[in-house]
Amino acid sequence: LVITHTVQILVFLHQYNLNKTFKGVGWWLLWSIAESIGFGVMLFRDISSILSFIIIIQNSMIVAGTAFLYFGIRRFFNKPLNLKLIVPIGSLFLTSLIYFLFIDSNIQVRSGIFSATLAIISFITAYTLFSNKIKSITASVHFIALIFLIHGGIFVYRTVILLIGIPIENFFNTTMFNMIPYLDALIVS
């Protein structure tokens, strides 16, 4: 994921330089950078002295990246950013993350909140894409919206599994539950 997201940054940087007259392209570059940072810091989760910091950076950057992608899509369609929707979602996520990391350390709930946040932003993004009115790109936009519906569905599934208490094992075990988000990240990217 780190390698593919790094390549993705280079592609988006090139696209940004070529197409910066289009609204939203800069947000997509920021999405790619934030996601890369989020996935990159995962490599340092074994360092126990900074684990809490890594968890905050990892989760926050992935959620921020998802919000940046949503912002880019809104701007591409010449719509305002809609901060009244995203700021409360982000604030609730960050507050919950910190609470279930430092006050009531619970990886199940923390992971469920992370998954639910990604699902919500993905569904909002899909809705924005489906409400597109540009006829010449409707088929492409609807395909991408479908990807975001699947993306959101994957994280709804993870949220339910996590919150009903099915224990998750080591974050890096090669179980299907752990692999699906990585495969999903590659597909969405």
Contacts in CASP RR format, 6 or more apart in sequence:
PFRMAT RR
TARGET T0000
AUTHOR 0000-0000-0000
METHOD contacts of the structure
MODEL  1
LVITHTVQILVFLHQYNLNKTFKGVGWWLLWSIAESIGFGVMLFRDISSI
LSFIIIIQNSMIVAGTAFLYFGIRRFFNKPLNLKLIVPIGSLFLTSLIYF
LFIDSNIQVRSGIFSATLAIISFITAYTLFSNKIKSITASVHFIALIFLI
HGGIFVYRTVILLIGIPIENFFNTTMFNMIPYLDALIVS
1 39 0 8 1.000
1 40 0 8 1.000
1 182 0 8 1.000
1 185 0 8 1.000
1 186 0 8 1.000
2 36 0 8 1.000
2 39 0 8 1.000
2 40 0 8 1.000
2 43 0 8 1.000
4 186 0 8 1.000
4 189 0 8 1.000
5 32 0 8 1.000
5 35 0 8 1.000
5 36 0 8 1.000
5 39 0 8 1.000
5 40 0 8 1.000
5 189 0 8 1.000
6 36 0 8 1.000
8 32 0 8 1.000
8 35 0 8 1.000
8 36 0 8 1.000
8 189 0 8 1.000
9 29 0 8 1.000
9 32 0 8 1.000
9 33 0 8 1.000
9 36 0 8 1.000
12 25 0 8 1.000
12 26 0 8 1.000
12 28 0 8 1.000
12 29 0 8 1.000
12 32 0 8 1.000
13 29 0 8 1.000
15 25 0 8 1.000
15 28 0 8 1.000
15 29 0 8 1.000
16 25 0 8 1.000
16 26 0 8 1.000
16 28 0 8 1.000
16 29 0 8 1.000
19 25 0 8 1.000
20 26 0 8 1.000
22 76 0 8 1.000
23 72 0 8 1.000
23 75 0 8 1.000
23 76 0 8 1.000
23 78 0 8 1.000
24 71 0 8 1.000
24 72 0 8 1.000
24 73 0 8 1.000
24 75 0 8 1.000
24 76 0 8 1.000
25 72 0 8 1.000
25 76 0 8 1.000
26 72 0 8 1.000
27 68 0 8 1.000
27 69 0 8 1.000
27 71 0 8 1.000
27 72 0 8 1.000
27 75 0 8 1.000
28 68 0 8 1.000
28 69 0 8 1.000
28 72 0 8 1.000
30 65 0 8 1.000
30 68 0 8 1.000
31 65 0 8 1.000
31 66 0 8 1.000
31 68 0 8 1.000
31 69 0 8 1.000
31 72 0 8 1.000
32 189 0 8 1.000
34 61 0 8 1.000
34 62 0 8 1.000
34 64 0 8 1.000
34 65 0 8 1.000
34 68 0 8 1.000
35 61 0 8 1.000
35 62 0 8 1.000
35 65 0 8 1.000
35 66 0 8 1.000
35 185 0 8 1.000
35 189 0 8 1.000
37 57 0 8 1.000
37 61 0 8 1.000
38 57 0 8 1.000
38 58 0 8 1.000
38 59 0 8 1.000
38 61 0 8 1.000
38 62 0 8 1.000
39 58 0 8 1.000
39 62 0 8 1.000
39 185 0 8 1.000
40 58 0 8 1.000
41 54 0 8 1.000
41 57 0 8 1.000
41 58 0 8 1.000
41 61 0 8 1.000
42 54 0 8 1.000
42 58 0 8 1.000
44 50 0 8 1.000
44 54 0 8 1.000
45 51 0 8 1.000
45 54 0 8 1.000
45 55 0 8 1.000
45 58 0 8 1.000
45 171 0 8 1.000
45 172 0 8 1.000
47 54 0 8 1.000
52 101 0 8 1.000
52 102 0 8 1.000
55 97 0 8 1.000
55 101 0 8 1.000
55 110 0 8 1.000
56 97 0 8 1.000
56 98 0 8 1.000
56 101 0 8 1.000
59 93 0 8 1.000
59 97 0 8 1.000
59 110 0 8 1.000
59 114 0 8 1.000
60 94 0 8 1.000
60 97 0 8 1.000
62 114 0 8 1.000
62 118 0 8 1.000
63 90 0 8 1.000
63 93 0 8 1.000
63 114 0 8 1.000
63 117 0 8 1.000
63 118 0 8 1.000
63 121 0 8 1.000
66 117 0 8 1.000
66 118 0 8 1.000
66 121 0 8 1.000
66 122 0 8 1.000
66 125 0 8 1.000
67 86 0 8 1.000
67 89 0 8 1.000
67 90 0 8 1.000
67 121 0 8 1.000
69 125 0 8 1.000
70 86 0 8 1.000
70 121 0 8 1.000
70 124 0 8 1.000
70 125 0 8 1.000
70 128 0 8 1.000
71 81 0 8 1.000
71 86 0 8 1.000
73 125 0 8 1.000
73 128 0 8 1.000
73 129 0 8 1.000
74 80 0 8 1.000
74 81 0 8 1.000
74 82 0 8 1.000
74 128 0 8 1.000
75 81 0 8 1.000
77 128 0 8 1.000
77 132 0 8 1.000
77 133 0 8 1.000
77 134 0 8 1.000
79 128 0 8 1.000
85 124 0 8 1.000
86 121 0 8 1.000
89 117 0 8 1.000
89 120 0 8 1.000
89 121 0 8 1.000
90 117 0 8 1.000
92 117 0 8 1.000
93 113 0 8 1.000
93 114 0 8 1.000
93 117 0 8 1.000
96 109 0 8 1.000
96 110 0 8 1.000
96 113 0 8 1.000
97 110 0 8 1.000
97 113 0 8 1.000
97 114 0 8 1.000
100 106 0 8 1.000
100 109 0 8 1.000
100 110 0 8 1.000
100 113 0 8 1.000
101 110 0 8 1.000
107 168 0 8 1.000
108 162 0 8 1.000
108 163 0 8 1.000
108 165 0 8 1.000
108 167 0 8 1.000
108 168 0 8 1.000
109 162 0 8 1.000
109 163 0 8 1.000
111 158 0 8 1.000
111 162 0 8 1.000
111 168 0 8 1.000
112 158 0 8 1.000
112 159 0 8 1.000
112 162 0 8 1.000
112 163 0 8 1.000
115 155 0 8 1.000
115 156 0 8 1.000
115 158 0 8 1.000
115 159 0 8 1.000
115 162 0 8 1.000
116 155 0 8 1.000
116 156 0 8 1.000
116 159 0 8 1.000
118 151 0 8 1.000
118 152 0 8 1.000
118 155 0 8 1.000
119 152 0 8 1.000
119 153 0 8 1.000
119 154 0 8 1.000
119 155 0 8 1.000
119 156 0 8 1.000
119 159 0 8 1.000
122 148 0 8 1.000
122 149 0 8 1.000
122 151 0 8 1.000
122 152 0 8 1.000
122 153 0 8 1.000
122 155 0 8 1.000
123 148 0 8 1.000
123 149 0 8 1.000
123 152 0 8 1.000
125 145 0 8 1.000
125 148 0 8 1.000
126 145 0 8 1.000
126 146 0 8 1.000
126 148 0 8 1.000
126 149 0 8 1.000
126 152 0 8 1.000
127 145 0 8 1.000
129 141 0 8 1.000
129 142 0 8 1.000
129 144 0 8 1.000
129 145 0 8 1.000
129 148 0 8 1.000
130 141 0 8 1.000
130 142 0 8 1.000
130 145 0 8 1.000
132 138 0 8 1.000
132 141 0 8 1.000
132 142 0 8 1.000
134 141 0 8 1.000
147 187 0 8 1.000
147 188 0 8 1.000
148 188 0 8 1.000
150 184 0 8 1.000
150 187 0 8 1.000
151 184 0 8 1.000
151 187 0 8 1.000
151 188 0 8 1.000
154 180 0 8 1.000
154 181 0 8 1.000
154 184 0 8 1.000
155 181 0 8 1.000
158 177 0 8 1.000
158 180 0 8 1.000
158 181 0 8 1.000
161 177 0 8 1.000
162 168 0 8 1.000
168 177 0 8 1.000
168 178 0 8 1.000
169 175 0 8 1.000
169 178 0 8 1.000
171 178 0 8 1.000
172 178 0 8 1.000
END
